[in-house]
């Protein structure tokens, strides 16, 4: 992987899925939101005081930064994953999630750096489209932090089971393709949390099989309302 492609991969890690239209309107932000933002800003300021090249981007309505570059923070670990975990432990207010809510997803390693991606979890379930990405050089120095993670104050449980969600997904793809739902099936199904702000709902990510060739349809189904959303063909053409 070239450095240009690696930079592109890192930028893509910033792009979270938009708030699903099927989700109910999230409740008001918790009263502690301003205090959480203040803690994050204090951590950023401490880093800025020592690093003239540090740059920060904030996402509207979030307590933690979307992107921090110019970190140049040594960790004492050459292993990229250990270096990333050490940094996140040392600077928790930049993410504001307990370690148990961040699961290592993958590490993309090149000759001179590694990009370590962590997936946000809620009670063991992946939070769709949310996580943290840390870029580390070959010496174990953290270069940047990109994140779209946010603690969830409320999560609505699912009332549908996976079989019922499969029926919803098949019907949604069938309607899109003008194909009878009975001709379609369900492949890989993941139980996830779809989130908007600090509100989430337990949902399903379902691969629909039996569609015409050269297609890979995936549907998200709200586990509380049964509404499909996020319908897309994952095949890159």
LUMTORNU-592940 format. One record per residue: residue in one letter; x, y, z of N, C-alpha, C, O in turn; residue number from 1. Coordinates in steps of 0.1 Angstrom, whole numbers, plus 5000, padded with zeros to 4 digits. Each point is the difference from the previous one (the first is absolute). Layout:
N
A X Y Z X Y Z X Y Z X Y Z NUM
...
//
This chain:
237
X 5008 4988 5000 4992 5012 5000 5009 5012 5000 5009 5002 5008 1
X 4988 5008 4982 5008 5012 5000 4996 5010 5011 4990 4998 5006 2
X 5019 5011 4996 4997 5010 5010 4988 5008 4997 4992 5004 5008 3
X 5006 4999 4979 4989 5008 4995 4987 4992 5003 4990 5006 5005 4
X 5010 4981 4992 4988 4992 5003 4998 4999 5015 4988 5000 5004 5
X 5022 5000 5004 4999 4999 5014 4993 5012 5006 4992 5000 5008 6
X 5013 5012 4986 4994 5013 5005 4985 5000 4996 4992 5004 5008 7
X 5005 4991 4980 4986 5000 4996 4992 4991 5009 4988 5003 5004 8
X 5018 4985 5000 4993 4991 5009 4997 5006 5013 4989 4999 5006 9
X 5021 5009 4999 4998 5007 5013 4988 5010 4999 4992 5001 5009 10
X 5008 5007 4980 4989 5010 4998 4987 4993 4999 4990 5005 5005 11
X 5009 4984 4988 4988 4992 4999 4995 4996 5013 4988 4998 5003 12
X 5021 4999 5007 4996 4996 5013 4992 5010 5007 4993 4997 5010 13
X 5008 5016 4986 4993 5011 5006 4985 5000 4996 4992 5006 5007 14
X 5005 4988 4982 4986 5001 4995 4991 4990 5007 5001 4988 4997 15
X 4990 5017 5011 4991 4991 5006 4987 5000 4992 4997 5009 4992 16
X 4995 4980 5010 4987 4999 4993 4991 5011 5006 5001 5003 5012 17
X 4991 5003 4980 4991 5011 5005 4990 4994 5009 4998 4987 5001 18
X 4995 5021 5007 4990 4995 5010 4989 4993 4992 4994 5006 4991 19
X 5003 4982 5012 4990 4992 4993 4986 5007 5002 4996 5004 5011 20
X 4997 4997 4977 4987 5006 5001 4990 4992 5007 4990 5006 5005 21
X 5013 4981 4997 4990 4992 5007 5001 5002 5015 4991 4995 5007 22
X 5019 5011 4998 5002 5001 5014 4990 5011 5005 4997 5010 4993 23
X 4998 4988 5019 4991 5010 5006 5009 5012 5004 5012 4999 5000 24
X 4981 5012 5002 5008 5012 5003 5007 4998 5013 4994 4997 5010 25
X 5019 5006 4991 5008 4997 5012 4996 5010 5011 4996 5011 4997 26
X 5005 4985 5016 4997 5009 5011 5010 5011 5000 5010 4999 4994 27
X 4987 5011 5014 5009 5011 5002 5014 4995 5005 5000 4990 5007 28
X 5010 5018 4989 5014 4997 5005 5000 5000 5015 4994 5009 5006 29
X 5014 4982 5000 5001 5000 5015 5006 5013 5005 5007 5007 4993 30
X 4990 4997 5020 5004 5012 5006 5016 5000 5000 5005 5011 5001 31
X 5001 4978 4999 5014 4999 5002 5008 5002 4987 5012 5000 4999 32
X 4981 5003 4990 5006 5002 4987 5010 5011 5000 5011 4999 4995 33
X 4986 5013 5011 5009 5011 5000 5012 4997 5008 5011 5004 4997 34
X 4987 4989 5014 5012 4996 5009 5009 4991 4992 5012 5001 5002 35
X 4982 4989 4991 5008 4991 4992 5008 5007 4989 5012 4997 4998 36
X 4982 5013 4996 5007 5008 4990 5011 5008 5006 5011 5001 4995 37
X 4987 5004 5017 5010 5008 5007 5012 4991 5004 5012 5005 4999 38
X 4986 4983 5004 5011 4990 5004 5008 4997 4987 5012 5000 5000 39
X 4981 4998 4989 5007 4997 4987 5008 5012 4996 5012 4999 4996 40
X 4983 5013 5005 5007 5012 4996 5012 5003 5009 5010 5004 4996 41
X 4989 4992 5017 5011 5002 5009 5012 4990 4996 5011 5004 5001 42
X 4985 4984 4995 5010 4990 4996 5007 5005 4987 5012 5000 4998 43
X 4980 5006 4993 5005 5005 4987 5010 5012 5003 5010 5001 4994 44
X 4986 5007 5016 5009 5012 5003 5013 4995 5006 5010 5006 4997 45
X 4990 4984 5011 5012 4995 5006 5009 4994 4989 5012 5002 5000 46
X 4982 4992 4990 5008 4995 4989 5005 5011 4991 5012 5000 4996 47
X 4980 5010 5002 5004 5012 4992 5012 5007 5007 5009 5005 4993 48
X 4991 4996 5020 5010 5007 5007 5014 4994 4997 5010 5007 5002 49
X 4991 4980 4995 5012 4994 4997 5003 4997 4985 5011 4996 4997 50
X 4979 5006 4995 5002 4996 4986 4994 5012 4991 4988 5001 4998 51
X 5021 5006 4996 4996 5012 4992 4993 4996 4988 4992 5008 4995 52
X 5010 4980 4999 4994 4996 4988 4987 4993 5002 4994 4996 4990 53
X 5001 5003 5022 4988 4993 5002 4988 5007 4994 4998 5012 5002 54
X 4993 4981 4992 4988 5006 4994 4988 4991 5004 5001 4988 5001 55
X 4988 5019 5001 4988 4993 5005 4987 5004 4992 4999 5011 4996 56
X 4993 4979 5001 4987 5002 4994 4989 4995 5009 5001 4989 5005 57
X 4989 5019 4997 4989 4995 5009 4988 4998 4991 4997 5006 4990 58
X 4995 4984 5014 4987 4997 4994 4989 5007 5008 4999 4998 5012 59
X 4992 5009 4981 4989 5007 5006 4992 4990 5009 4996 4989 4995 60
X 5001 5015 5017 4991 4993 5009 5007 4988 5007 4994 4992 5007 61
X 5020 5007 4991 5007 4989 5007 5010 5006 5010 5005 5011 4998 62
X 4997 4981 5013 5009 5005 5010 5014 4997 4997 5009 5006 5006 63
X 4994 4985 4985 5014 4996 4997 5004 5004 4986 4991 5002 4991 64
X 5022 5000 5006 5004 5004 4987 4998 4990 4989 5001 4988 5003 65
X 4997 5017 4985 4998 4990 4989 5014 4996 4995 5002 4989 4995 66
X 5008 5021 5005 5013 4997 4995 5010 5008 5007 4999 5012 5002 67
X 5012 4982 5003 5011 5007 5006 5013 4995 4992 5003 4988 5000 68
X 5004 5021 4994 5013 4997 4993 5011 5007 5007 4998 5009 5008 69
X 5014 4987 4988 5012 5006 5006 5003 4996 5014 5006 5008 5008 70
X 4989 4981 4997 5001 4996 5014 5014 4997 5004 5004 5004 5011 71
X 5004 4989 4981 5014 4997 5002 5002 4996 5015 5008 5005 5007 72
X 4984 4985 4997 5000 4995 5014 5007 4986 5001 4995 4991 4994 73
X 5016 5008 5013 5007 4988 5001 4993 4991 5011 4994 5005 5009 74
X 5006 4982 4988 4993 4991 5009 5009 4989 5006 4996 4994 5010 75
X 5016 5004 4984 5009 4990 5005 4997 4986 4994 5006 4990 5005 76
X 4984 5009 4986 4997 4987 4994 5001 5001 4985 4994 5009 4993 77
X 5014 4982 5001 5001 5000 4985 4988 4993 4994 4997 5003 4988 78
X 4997 4988 5019 4988 4994 4995 4989 5010 4999 4996 5007 5009 79
X 4998 4995 4979 4990 5010 4997 4988 4999 5009 4995 5010 5005 80
X 5000 4978 4997 4988 4999 5008 5003 5003 5015 4992 5008 5006 81
X 5019 4988 4999 5003 5003 5014 5002 5015 5001 4997 5006 5011 82
X 5010 5000 4980 5002 5014 5000 4987 5008 5000 4998 5009 5008 83
X 4993 4987 4984 4987 5007 4999 4992 4998 5013 4994 5010 5005 84
X 5006 4978 5001 4993 4997 5012 5006 5008 5012 4993 5005 5008 85
X 5020 4996 4992 5007 5008 5010 4996 5015 4999 4998 5006 5010 86
X 5002 4999 4978 4996 5014 4998 4985 5003 5005 4998 5009 5007 87
X 4993 4982 4989 4986 5002 5004 4999 4999 5015 4991 5007 5006 88
X 5017 4984 5001 4999 4999 5014 5005 5013 5007 4995 5004 5010 89
X 5016 5002 4984 5006 5012 5006 4991 5012 4998 5001 5010 5008 90
X 4991 4990 4981 4992 5012 4997 4986 4996 4998 4994 5001 4989 91
X 4999 4995 5022 4986 4994 4998 4990 5011 4997 4990 4997 4994 92
X 5013 5016 5009 4990 5010 4997 4999 5004 4986 4991 5007 4996 93
X 5018 4987 4995 4999 5003 4986 4990 4990 4994 4995 5003 4988 94
X 5001 4987 5019 4990 4990 4995 4988 4999 5009 4989 4999 4995 95
X 5014 5000 5018 4989 5000 5010 4992 4987 4999 4987 5001 5001 96
X 5019 4988 4997 4994 4987 5000 5009 4991 5009 5012 5001 4999 97
X 4982 4990 5009 5008 4990 5007 5006 4991 4990 4995 4997 4989 98
X 5017 4997 5015 5007 4991 4991 4991 4988 4996 5002 4995 4989 99
X 4988 5001 5019 4992 4989 4997 4990 5003 4988 4994 4991 4994 100
X 5005 5022 5003 4991 5004 4989 5007 5003 4987 4995 5005 4991 101
X 5018 4992 5009 5008 5001 4988 5007 4987 4997 5008 4995 5008 102
X 4988 4998 4981 5006 4987 4996 5009 5002 4988 4996 5006 4990 103
X 5016 4988 5011 5009 5001 4988 4994 4993 4988 4995 4989 5001 104
X 5004 5018 4988 4994 4995 4988 5010 4995 4990 4999 4989 4995 105
X 5012 5020 5003 5010 4996 4990 5012 5010 5001 4998 5011 5005 106
X 5013 4984 4991 5012 5008 4999 5005 4999 4986 5004 4989 4995 107
X 4997 5022 4998 5006 5000 4986 5014 5005 5001 5003 5012 5004 108
X 5007 4979 4993 5014 5003 5003 5007 5002 4987 4999 4993 4990 109
X 5010 5018 5009 5009 5002 4989 5014 5000 5005 5002 4997 5012 110
X 5007 5007 4979 5014 4999 5004 5003 5010 5011 5009 4997 5009 111
X 4985 5015 4991 5004 5010 5010 4989 5005 5009 5002 5009 5008 112
X 4986 4985 4991 4989 5004 5010 4989 4989 5000 4999 4991 4991 113
X 4993 5011 5019 4988 4991 5001 4988 5008 5003 5000 5010 5007 114
X 4988 4986 4988 4988 5006 5003 4991 4990 5007 4997 4989 4995 115
X 5000 5015 5018 4993 4990 5009 4986 5005 5001 4997 5011 5005 116
X 4993 4980 4992 4986 5004 5001 4993 4992 5011 5002 4988 5001 117
X 4991 5020 5007 4992 4994 5011 4985 5002 4997 4996 5011 4996 118
X 4996 4979 5007 4986 5001 4998 4993 5003 5013 5003 4993 5010 119
X 4988 5016 4990 4992 5003 5012 4991 4989 5003 4993 4994 4991 120
X 5005 5002 5022 4991 4989 5004 4991 5006 5011 5003 5009 5007 121
X 4985 4984 4993 4990 5003 5011 4996 4986 5005 4993 4993 4993 122
X 5010 5004 5020 4997 4987 5005 5004 4989 4991 4993 4990 4998 123
X 5019 5011 4995 5005 4990 4992 4996 5001 4985 5005 4993 4991 124
X 4984 5015 5006 4995 5001 4987 5008 5012 4992 5002 5010 5006 125
X 5001 4988 4982 5006 5011 4992 4991 5011 4998 4988 4998 4997 126
X 5016 5015 5005 4992 5012 4997 5003 5004 4985 5012 5003 4997 127
X 4978 4996 4995 5002 5001 4986 5006 5013 4996 4995 5011 5003 128
X 5017 4988 4989 5006 5012 4995 5008 5008 5009 5004 5011 4997 129
X 4998 4985 5016 5007 5008 5010 5013 4993 5004 5000 4988 5002 130
X 5010 5020 5001 5012 4994 5005 5011 5011 5001 4997 5012 4998 131
X 5015 4983 5004 5012 5009 5001 5011 4994 4992 5002 4988 5000 132
X 5006 5021 4993 5011 4996 4992 5013 5007 5005 4999 5013 5001 133
X 5011 4980 5002 5013 5006 5005 5011 4996 4989 5001 4989 4997 134
X 5006 5021 4999 5011 4998 4991 5013 5001 5008 5003 5010 5007 135
X 5006 4980 4991 5013 4999 5008 5011 4998 4990 4999 4993 4990 136
X 5013 5013 5013 5011 4998 4991 5008 4987 5005 4996 4994 5010 137
X 5015 5003 4983 5007 4988 5002 5007 5000 5014 5003 4989 5005 138
X 4999 5022 5001 5006 5001 5013 4990 4999 5011 5004 5001 5012 139
X 4983 4999 4985 4990 4999 5010 4995 5014 5005 4994 5002 5010 140
X 5009 5008 4982 4996 5014 5002 4986 5002 4994 4998 4998 4988 141
X 4992 5007 5020 4987 5002 4995 5000 5013 4992 5004 5010 5005 142
X 4991 4989 4983 5000 5012 4991 4986 5007 4999 4999 5012 5000 143
X 4990 4980 5000 4987 5006 4999 4990 4991 5006 5002 4988 5003 144
X 4986 5018 5000 4989 4993 5006 4987 5005 4992 4998 5012 4999 145
X 4995 4979 4996 4987 5003 4993 4989 4992 5007 5002 4988 5003 146
X 4987 5019 5000 4990 4993 5007 4986 5004 4997 4997 5012 4997 147
X 4993 4979 5004 4986 5003 4999 4993 4991 5011 4989 4995 4997 148
X 5017 5004 5014 4994 4992 5011 4993 5010 5010 5004 5011 5002 149
X 4986 4984 5004 4992 5008 5010 4993 4991 5009 4994 4990 4996 150
X 5007 5012 5017 4993 4992 5010 4985 5000 4998 4995 5011 4996 151
X 4998 4978 5006 4986 5000 4998 4993 5000 5014 5003 4992 5009 152
X 4988 5018 4992 4993 5002 5013 4987 4991 5000 4996 4996 5011 153
X 4999 5001 4978 4988 4992 4999 5000 4991 4988 5003 5004 4989 154
X 4994 4983 5013 4999 4991 4988 4987 4992 5002 4997 4994 5010 155
X 4995 5007 4979 4987 4993 5000 5002 4985 4996 5007 4998 4989 156
X 4988 4993 5018 5002 4985 4996 4992 4997 4988 4990 5007 4997 157
X 5014 4982 4997 4992 4995 4988 4988 4992 5005 5000 4993 5010 158
X 4989 5009 4982 4988 4992 5002 4998 4989 4989 4993 4991 5002 159
X 5015 5011 4987 5000 4991 4989 5011 4990 5003 5011 5004 5005 160
X 4987 4983 4990 5011 4991 5000 5007 5000 4987 4995 5007 4990 161
X 5016 4986 5008 5007 5000 4987 4992 4995 4989 5001 5004 4989 162
X 4990 4986 5014 4992 4994 4989 4990 5010 4994 4998 5001 4988 163
X 4996 5007 5021 4990 5010 4996 5008 5011 4992 4995 5005 4991 164
X 5017 4998 5014 5008 5011 4993 5004 4995 4986 5000 5008 4991 165
X 5002 4979 5008 5004 4995 4987 4988 5002 4990 5002 5004 4989 166
X 4986 4993 5016 4988 5002 4991 4999 5015 4996 4997 5003 4988 167
X 5006 5006 5021 4999 5015 4996 5011 5003 4990 4997 5007 4990 168
X 5015 4988 5012 5011 5002 4991 4997 4995 4986 5003 5006 4990 169
X 4992 4982 5009 4997 4994 4987 4989 5008 4993 5001 5002 4988 170
X 4989 5002 5019 4989 5008 4994 5006 5014 4995 4996 5004 4989 171
X 5013 5002 5018 5006 5012 4996 5008 4999 4987 4999 5008 4991 172
X 5009 4982 5008 5008 4998 4988 4991 4995 4989 5002 5004 4988 173
X 4988 4988 5015 4991 4996 4989 4993 5011 4994 4998 5001 4988 174
X 4997 5009 5021 4994 5012 4995 5009 5008 4991 4996 5006 4990 175
X 5017 4995 5014 5009 5008 4992 5003 4994 4987 5001 5007 4990 176
X 5000 4979 5009 5003 4994 4988 4988 4994 4992 5002 4994 4990 177
X 4986 5009 5015 4988 4995 4994 5001 4984 4999 4997 4994 4990 178
X 5008 5000 5021 5002 4986 5001 4991 4994 5011 5000 5007 5011 179
X 4993 4982 4988 4993 4995 5011 5009 4997 5012 5011 4994 4998 180
X 4985 5010 5014 5008 4998 5012 5002 4985 5002 5011 4997 5006 181
X 4980 4995 4990 5002 4985 5002 5012 4995 4993 5005 4989 5003 182
X 4999 5018 4986 5011 4995 4993 5014 5004 5006 5010 4996 4995 183
X 4989 5012 5016 5012 5005 5006 5002 4993 5014 4991 4994 5005 184
X 5021 5006 4999 5003 4994 5013 5009 5009 5008 5003 5011 4996 185
X 5001 4985 5016 5008 5008 5009 5013 4992 5003 5000 4989 5003 186
X 5012 5019 4995 5013 4994 5003 5005 5004 5013 4993 4999 5010 187
X 5018 5007 4991 5006 5005 5012 4992 5010 5007 4996 5010 4994 188
X 5001 4988 5019 4991 5009 5008 5008 5004 5012 5004 4991 5008 189
X 4998 5022 4994 5006 5005 5012 4991 5008 5009 4992 5008 4994 190
X 5008 4990 5019 4992 5008 5009 5009 5012 5003 5011 4998 5005 191
X 4984 5014 4993 5008 5012 5002 4992 5010 5008 4988 4998 5004 192
X 5018 5013 4999 4993 5012 5005 5001 5011 4990 5011 5004 4997 193
X 4978 5001 4998 4999 5012 4992 4999 5012 5008 4991 5000 5009 194
X 5017 5010 4990 5000 5011 5009 4998 5013 4993 5004 5002 4988 195
X 4990 5008 5019 4999 5014 4996 5002 5008 5013 4992 4999 5009 196
X 5019 5008 4991 5004 5008 5012 5003 4990 5011 5008 4990 4998 197
X 4986 5012 5013 5003 4990 5011 4989 4991 5003 4998 4993 5010 198
X 4993 5005 4979 4989 4991 5000 5002 4989 4990 5005 5002 4990 199
X 4992 4986 5014 5001 4989 4991 4989 4990 5001 4992 5000 5009 200
X 5007 4991 4981 4990 4989 5000 5007 4988 4995 5007 5000 4990 201
X 4990 4989 5017 5005 4987 4995 4994 4996 4987 4987 5000 4999 202
X 5021 4997 4991 4995 4998 4986 5007 4988 4994 5008 4993 5007 203
X 4990 5005 4980 5006 4989 4993 5006 5005 4987 4994 5008 4993 204
X 5018 4987 5004 5006 5002 4987 4999 4987 4992 5007 4990 5005 205
X 4986 5009 4984 4997 4988 4994 5004 5000 4985 4997 5009 4993 206
X 5010 4981 5003 5004 4998 4986 4989 4992 4994 4996 4989 5004 207
X 4998 5016 4985 4989 4994 4993 5006 4992 4988 5007 5006 4992 208
X 4990 4981 5007 5006 4992 4990 4989 4997 4990 4988 5002 5002 209
X 5016 4992 4986 4991 4996 4989 4996 5012 4991 4993 4998 4991 210
X 5014 5014 5011 4997 5011 4990 5008 4997 4987 5008 4991 5000 211
X 4989 5016 4990 5007 4998 4987 5015 5001 5002 5005 5006 5010 212
X 5002 4987 4981 5015 5000 5001 5005 5014 5000 4994 5010 4996 213
X 5019 4991 5009 5007 5013 5001 4993 5010 5009 4998 5011 4997 214
X 4997 4983 5014 4993 5009 5011 5003 4994 5013 5001 4988 5002 215
X 5000 5020 5008 5003 4996 5014 4992 5009 5009 5005 5010 5006 216
X 4982 4987 4996 4991 5009 5007 5001 4998 5015 5000 4989 5005 217
X 5000 5022 5002 5000 5000 5015 4989 5010 5004 4999 5011 4995 218
X 4994 4984 5015 4989 5008 5006 5002 5001 5015 5003 4991 5006 219
X 4994 5021 4999 5000 5002 5014 4985 5001 5004 4992 5006 4994 220
X 5004 4986 5017 4987 5000 5004 4999 5004 5015 5007 4994 5008 221
X 4985 5016 4995 4998 5005 5013 4993 4989 5008 4989 4996 4997 222
X 5018 5000 5014 4995 4988 5008 4988 5004 5008 4993 4991 5006 223
X 5004 5022 4996 4989 5004 5008 4987 5003 4992 4989 4995 5003 224
X 5013 5012 4986 4988 5003 4991 4998 4990 4989 4989 5000 4994 225
X 5022 4993 5002 4999 4991 4988 5002 5008 4987 4997 4994 4990 226
X 5007 5018 5010 5001 5008 4988 5014 4997 4994 5010 5000 5007 227
X 4990 4998 4980 5013 4998 4993 5007 5014 4997 4993 5010 4997 228
X 5020 4991 5004 5007 5012 4996 5014 4996 4996 5004 4989 5002 229
X 5003 5020 4992 5014 4997 4996 5001 4990 4989 5010 4993 4999 230
X 4980 5005 4993 5000 4990 4989 5010 5004 4990 5000 5011 4994 231
X 5010 4981 5003 5010 5003 4990 5006 4987 4994 5001 4990 5006 232
X 5005 5012 4982 5007 4989 4993 5015 5003 5003 5005 5010 4996 233
X 5002 4980 5011 5014 5002 5003 5009 4998 4989 5012 5003 5002 234
X 4984 4991 4987 5009 4997 4989 5005 5013 4994 4993 5009 4996 235
X 5021 4992 5003 5006 5012 4994 5001 4997 4985 5007 4990 4996 236
X 4988 5019 4996 5001 4998 4985 5009 5010 4994 5002 4999 4988 237
//
